Amino acid sequence: MKKKVTIQDIADALGVSRNTVSKAINNSEGLADATREKILQKAVEMGYKQFSYVATLSNIKAAPEAEPEATGFVGEIALFTTAFLTQSHFASTMLDKFQREISQLGYTLNTHRVTDNNLREKSLPFTFVPERTSAILCIEMFNYDYDEMVCSLGFPVLFVDGPSKRYGRSLPADQLYMDNSTEITRFVNDMLEKGQRRIGFIGNYDHCQSFYERYAAFRCAMLMAGVPVEERYCIQYNHQNEIAGALYSLGDLPDVFICANDFVAGDAMRALFSIGKTVPEDVRILGFDDSAESRLSRPPLSTIHIHTQIMAFSAVHLLITRIREPSLDYRVVHTETNLIYRDSTKLE
């Protein structure tokens, strides 16, 4: 049986520390790009679990028709988004890697902002040129009717996250998500084992599929543990003022709030402060994304880390194989996430 490759194996092969390898694989700050790339390449070569499937991508790159030196410009991957993807957004670092990978295949990545007017009229961004386009990548695109229109254009389409499937409607396209369930389930059970039985959720679970999956994981974990959910502790808002109003009307607080992402968690902590409550003394808070802000908040925010490197590799694989084989069945892929405990969930 083939030996499982570990972080220490990669560190030994390169003569660097285990911590340095961990930083590269988890896309943490404080590492030079050249060092990160060298470590990731070695991880791929050695078959480290997170990159074990990347041989498929290597085969794609090796195909004669994919060599940009032979073919020059192949086409454009059009990025459709309704948001400005700042450095705080998990997709920002994912797109850096994604763009480097597709450029080696002869593709460019161009961003096309989908405005409110585009959504209302179901019109395409004026910058979008169909004749140059090979595929469409959708990020922060949560309007189902508009997304359905995009899917009808005849291009390969990949959604990184997407509209909520609460009512069982799924788009005719490939879809890429982070694992929104496993680590929330783990967190709920950890809290229950420590006697924290009153657990609530903050965030609009109809906002997008990831928020819905995180909410569903919370409820399922509570149900399977035989612990009832107090509905008044489920606050379906994403923004500070609305959250503050809902918290104020509660009268008392649960032991723990799970928040739909780090930004909702940040607004929740500010809302709690505005009504004279503190974290973790009055209530414990968990976020999701492991944004830079989660490490800088006071107290530092417990959260769930998204591996943006593996999301980038997965996005390339899904789009390129869809371009090559348009008749493939649609795929829904979830990539690994990891729970990180910090002071916001600290128990006295």
N, C-alpha and C positions, 0 to 999 in steps of 0.2 A: 504494500500500500504506500502511495506517495506521501512523503512527509509534508505536513502542513507548514507553509512558510509563515514565519512570525516577523514582527517588527524588529526584533533583535537580530534575526538572520539578515535582514536588509541592512541594518546598522553595521553589522560585522563585515558584510561584503563591501561596504563603502568606507569603512573606517570612521564612521561618525557615531554620535550618541543616539541612544534609543529615543530620547526626547526630541532630537532633531528630526528623525524619521516620522515620529508621531505628529509633529507640527506640519510636516509636508503633506502627509496623507489626510490630515483633518483640516487642511487649508487654514491653519492658524496664522496669526500675525507674527512678525519678528524673524522672517526668514527671507534670504535673498532669492529672487526669482530663479537664478541659475542653479542654486542649491536645490530648490524645490523641484525643478524640472528633472535634475539628475536623479533625485530620490524616486520620483514618480516613475521615471523610465525604468529604473532598476526594479521597482515593485512590480511593474508590468512584466518585465523579463523573467522574474523569479516566480511569477504566478501567485502573488499575494492575493488573498481571498477577495479583496475589494476590487481587484482589477483582473480577476481570472478569466473573465469572458472577453477581455479586450483583444484577444487573439483574432476575434471576428473583425474588429476594426482594423487590425494590422493587415488582414487579408484584403479588406476593402481598399486600403491604401496601396497595397501591392498590385492591385488589378491595373493592367495597362491603361484602361480608359479613365482611371482616376488620377493619373499622374498629371499635375498641372504643367510640368515641363513639356509634356508631349501635346497637351491639348490647350494650354493657356486658360483663359477664362471659361469656366463651365457654366456658371449661372449664379443667380442671386438667391440666397435664403432671405426671405422677407420676414422681418420681425414685426409682428403686430402687437401693440400694447396700448392700453388706455392710461398708463401711469408713467411718471418719470422714475426710472429705475435708478435710485440713488445708491451710493456705496453701502448704505445700511440694508438694502434689500438683498435677500439671499441670492436672487437671480443675477445680481451684478457680477459677483465672482464666478458664477457658473458660466455666464456669457463670455467672460474673458477667455476661459479655457475652450469653450465651444467655438469661438471665433478662430482661435489658433488652430484647432483641429480641422475645421472645414476649409480654412485657407490652404492647408496642405493638399486638399482634394480639388482645389481649383475654384472653390465657391467664395463669394463675398457675403457678408452679413450687413444688411441695411435696415435701419429702424424706421418704421412708419407709425406715427402716432395716430391712434383712432380716437377722434374727438367725440364729444357728446352729440354733436350734429351728425356725425357719421353713424352713431348708434341709432339715433332717432330715424334717420332716413335710410338706414341700411345701405349706406354708400361707402365706397372704398376711399382710403386716404389718397389725396391728390398726388402724393409722391410715389405711389405704387405703380410700377410698370409691368404689366402681365407678361410682355414679350421677353423680359429679362429674368423672369422668376422661375425657379426650379421647385421651390417648396415654400411653405409658410409656417413659421414658428410663432405660436401665440402664448404670451405671458401677460398675466393680469387682464385676461379677457373672460369676464364672468357673465356677460349678457347672452343667455342661451339662444335667443332668436337671431342675434347678429352672428354668433358663432356658427349657427346652422347655415346661415347664408355663406359664410366663409368656406365652410365645408363643401358647398355646392359649386364652387368655382372651378373645380376640376384639378386642383393642385394637391400634391401630398401635404397634409397638415398635421402638425404635432402641437398638442396643448401641454404646456407645463403648468399643472393645476388647471382648473376650469370651473364652469358653473356647477352649482350643487346638484347632486343626483338624488336629492331627498325624495322626489316623487318618481324615481325610476327612469328618468330620461337620460340617455347617454348619447354623446355626439358620434357621428360616423367618422372617427379619426383616431389616430394613435394618441395615447395620453400618458404623461409622465408625472408621477407624484413622489414625494418623500413618504416613508412609512409613518403614517399619522396615528397608528394604533398601538403598536407594541410597547413603546416606552411610556405612553400615557397609562396603559394598563398596568405596567410595572409600577409607575408612580402611585397610582391609586392604591394598589395592594401594599406598597411600602407604607403609605400614610395610614391605612387601616390597621396594619400590624402595630403601628406606634400609637394606636388609640385615637387617631384623628378621623372620626367617622362622619362628621358633617362637612361634606365636600361639595362645592358649587362650581359653576362654570360661567365665565364672562366672555362674550363674543357672539356676534350674529352668525349662527351656524348656517344660515341661508346665503351668506356672502359668497362662498365658494366651496368647492368640494373638499378641500383640505380642512377648512373650518368645520364642515359637517362631519368629516371622518373623525376629527379630534373630539368633537362633542359626542358622537356615537360611541367612541371608544370609552370615554368617561362613563357614560350611562351603562354600557354593557359590562364594564368592570364592576361597577356598583351592583348591578343586577346579579351577576354571577357570584358575587361575594355575599349576596343576601342582605345588602344594606340599602334601605330605601333612599331615593334622592328627594330632597326637599325642593319642590319646584320653585319656591320663592328665592332660592339661592342660584337659580339659573337666570342670568341677566343677559338678554339678547341685544346688547349694545356694543359698539366698537370704540366710542369716543368719550373723552374725559367728562364733559358736562352731563351727558346722558347717564354715564356710569355713576357719577357722583349723586345724581338725583335718585337713582335706583337704590344705591347703598344707603342713602340717608333715610329712605322710606322703610328699609328693612327693620330698623330698631336694633337688631342684634346681627352678628356676623357668623359665618361658618368657621370651621377650623382652617379650611384651605380653599383657595380659589384656583382652579385651572383656567388659564386664559388662552384665547385662540391663537395668539402669537405674542412676540415680545413687545410689539408696539401697543397692543391692547393692554398687556400687563403693565407697561409703563404708565399708560393713562389711568389704569386701575389704581396704581400706587399713588399717583398724584391726586386722584379723586379721594382715596382714603385719607391722605394727609389733609385735604381740604375740609374733611368733616371730623378732624381731630383724632384719626386712627393711625397706627403705625404698623409697619411690616418688619419683622415677623411677630412682633409682640401681640398684636390684636388679631392678625390673620396672616396666613402664609400664602405666598403667591408663586405659581409656576407659569413660565412663558413657553414659547416655542420659536425656534429659528437659530438661537445662539448668535444674535446680532452683536455688533460691537457695543451697542448701547447696553446690552444685558450685562456686560462685564463692568461697565462704568457707572451703572445705576447705584444708588444708595438706598438699601443694601444691594450688593450684587445679586442679580436675578438667577434663580434656578431656572433651567430651560432645557430644551431638547435640540441637540446639534444636528444640522443638516449637512451632509457631505456633498458639497457643491461640485467637487471634482468628478465624483461618480455620476452625478446628475448630468454633467456636461458630456461625459463619454456616452451615457445612455441616450441622451438627446441626439448626438451625432449618429449613433448606431440606428436608432429608430427612424430618423429622417432619411439617411442614405439608403438603408435597405428598402424603405418605402418608395424612394425615387427609382431604385433598381427593379423592385418587384411590386408594382401598384396593386396587384391582386391579392396580396397577403391579407389574412384576417387581421382585423384591428387588434392592437395590443394595448394593455393597461399595465404599466410597470411602476413598481414602488421600490425606492432605494433606501438603504439602511439609515437609521437615525440613532442617536445615543443620548440618554438622559444625563444631565450634568447638574449636580447638586451644588448650590451656593447658599448664601446667607438668608435669602428671602424665604426659604422653607425650613430654616433652622429651628429645632425644638429645644426648649430650655432644659 
